[in-house]
């Protein structure tokens, strides 16, 4: 799980606070056996990749495939929180003035896994 995570050039990808260097750690923490660690990782991702007011940052695009991969293995409460974050990103991706150019393709691919037809 999370194959390819270390191949991403996180130092070249921005989230709300600059380079997304902390993002791989947050993604790995989603796989913890401790629900509180998972909840905190979800909050940390939400804080860094979800911009209130409608901006889909490049880190959101890079993170999305990993979120889709992790989502099914989470406990129900943490899965719901992560799904909420993904839903807000998807909404921002359709309505925001600033959207990372790679987001539409990433969302089109992810949507098939998250919301089967």
N, C-alpha and C positions, 0 to 999 in steps of 0.2 A: 504494500500500500504506500502511496505517495511516491511511487517510482518517478524519477525525473525531477524531483523537488530540488535536488542539489545542482542540477544542470541549468536551472533558471538563473539568469544574471540579476539577482535581486538588487544589487548595488546600482543597477542601471534603470530600475523600475521605481517610480514614485508612488507613495501613498499620501495620505493627508499631511504627514509630517516630514516628508522628504524621502530619501531612499528607503526601500522596503526591506531593510536588513533584518528586522525583527520578525518578519512575516513567516519565514520557514519554521521558526520556533513556535509560533502560534499554531501553525498548521500541525506540527508534530504533537503539540499538546492536546489537540482534538482527539488523539488516539489514546489518551491516558485512560487508565482504569478508574481514576478518581473523577467522579462526576463534577466536583467543584473545580478541578483543574480544567476540565473540558468547558465548563461554564465560563471561567475566566478567559480562556483562549477565545471563545466565541465573542465575548465582550471586547477583548483586545482587537480582534479582527474587525468587529463592527466599528469600533472607534477609529481605526486607521484606514479602512478601505471604503466605508460608507460615509459619504459626505452629505450631511443634511443640506437641503437646498438644491440638490440636483446636480451633482458632478460625479461622473463615473471615472475614477482614476485608473491609470494603467495597472496598478497593483490589483484592482478588482478583476480585470481581464485575466491577469496571470494566475490569480488565486482560484477562479471559478472552476476549472477542471478538477482541482484538488478537493474543493468543497463538495462537488458532485460525487466524487469517489468516497469521501468520508461520510456523507449524509446517511446512507443506509445502515451504517454500523453504530450510530449514536443511539443512546437511550432516548426515550420519547421526549422528555423535557428539553434536552439539549438539541435533539433533532428539530423540534419545533422552533427553537430560538435561531438555529442556523437557517432553517427554511424561511423564517421571517426576514432575516438579513438578505438572503438570496432574492426573495420576492421584492424587497425594497430596491435592491440593485437593478433588478429587471425593470421595475417601474421607472426608476431614474434613467435607465438606458433608453427608454422610449420617450421620456419627457424632458430630460435635462438639456440645457443649452450646451454644456461641455461634456462630451462623451468620448472616452478613449476610442480611437479609430478601430481597434481590434475587438471592441466589445460586441458589436452586432453579430459577428461571426461566432465568437465564443458563446454568446447567449443562445444563438440558433442551435449550436451543437449540444449545449448543456440542457436546453429546454426539453429535448427529446428524452433525456434520461430522467429529468425531474418531473415533467408533466407529460407522460405518454398520451398519445392521441387516442 
